[in-house]
Amino acid sequence: MTIDLAVDTARRALGPVGASLPVTFTSTPSATVQRDAGRRLENAGYRALWTNEVIGKDAFTHLSVLLAATERLTVGTCIANIWARPPQTAHGAAAYLAQAYPDRFVLGLGVGYPQQAESVGRPFGSPLTAMRDYVTGMNSETWPPAPDSVYPRILAANGPKMLALAGEITDGALPAGLPPEHTAQARKTLGPGKLLVVALSAVIDDDLARARETARQVVSTWSTRPSFCATIAEFGYETAENTTPDDQVVDALVAHGTPDSIAEKIREHLAAGADHVTLLQPIGIEFASGIDGYVSLAPALIGLG
């Protein structure tokens, strides 16, 4: 088995579990608030922090602020949207961060949605073709050249074709919102030498009944996407738009409840082959409350892996 140096370094730097910053669409927390959040999570014992990106929010700028504010955190894009910038610019930005903060940056790339491509005047086309062309374009020569620094590239990939592409042209994959059985299949597709980061939705609430209902709402939102329903059906889980997901589906897809319950779901994905699990809280949760939740969860995560 051959493991790339970037993959091996990322595995050690990321550790088994990380936190994705809460996603807010109505306002953007200030840089001061973001710095404080990064320091709190680092002091709580998290080794990795991830952020999302939409058109109009630059993930590289965001992470540069967090890297400067912390001492040890490894940061990653979960994901950097390929419609937000040309591929050569993405590589230049990633390489610059990797040069400035060695072994503390992972680039996750995602193809996003048709409306994001349309918003910048680009045709969405085939997701596989778009992603292959983008990753290939990242290696195009520029003048001046990008810094000669190493960082891992992984692709947001739930379906089997995108997972196969991730294993072919990048250092690994980042599936999201799927059961441990999918993690096992993703590891089989990628092989042992690739980085597998799993994004796991988490509802942190000691009231189990309330936590499950919140988790059910999360799955209901996902159920509006036919591709999601088709993917989970391959593993024996059924849900559809305008139906209420049953407990079996909710419990399989979303970690919810007490810190110990969430830690156990993380263990399931690690046992299935994930190198790293990053937690995602429901969209719309208030930023400060989300950070408080991660801090309260941290003691239960010590020793995972």
CORUR-V979191 format. One line per field, one symbol per residue. phi: phi as a letter, one per 30 degrees, with the letter a starting at -180 (. if undefined). psi: psi as a letter, one per 20 degrees, with the letter a starting at -180 (. if undefined). burial: b if it has 16 or more other C-alpha atoms within 10 Angstrom, else e. A space follows every 10 residues. Layout:
BEGIN
phi: ???
psi: ???
burial: ???
END
This chain:
BEGIN
phi: .ccdeddddd edddidbbbc eecbcdaced edddeddddd ddddjdcbbb bcbbdjccdd dedddddddb cbeccbcbbd ddddaddddd dddddddddd beibbbcccb dibedddddc icddideddd ddddddddcd dbbdddedbc adcbcdacdd dddddeddcb dlbbdbibde ddeddddddd idccdccccc dbccaddedd dddddddddd ddddcedddd ddddciccaa eibcddeddd ddcbdajded ddddddeddd ddkddaccdc cedjddeddd dedddddeed cdjdj
psi: pppqghgggg ghghahqapp qqppihroqr hghgghgggg hghiipiqpq qrprpioohg gghhghghir hippqqplrp piihqqhhhg gggghgghgh mpkjppopqq ibqhhhghij kqpgbphggg gghghghhjq proqqqqmqp qqpqpoogqh ghghgghgia iarnqqkrrh hhgghghggh rijqpoppoo qpoopioggg ghhghhhghh ghiiohhghh ghhhjjpprr qjqoprhggg hhhppqbrhh gghhhghghg hiiqhqpppp qqpiqpghhg ggggghhghi ipjq.
burial: eeeeebbeeb bebbbbbbbb bbbeeeeeee eeebbbbbbb bbbeebbbbb bbbbbeebbb ebbbebbebb ebbbbbbbbb bbbbeebbeb bbbbbbbbbb bebbbbbbbb bbeeebbeee eeebeebeeb bbebbebbee eeeeebbeeb bbbbbbbbee ebbbbbbeeb bbbbbbbbbb bbbbbbbebb eebbbbbbbb bbbbbeeeee bbebbbebbb ebbeeeebbb bbeeeebbbb eeeebeeebb bbbbbbbbbe bbbbbbbbbb ebbbbbbbbb bbeeeebeeb bebbbebbee beeeb
END
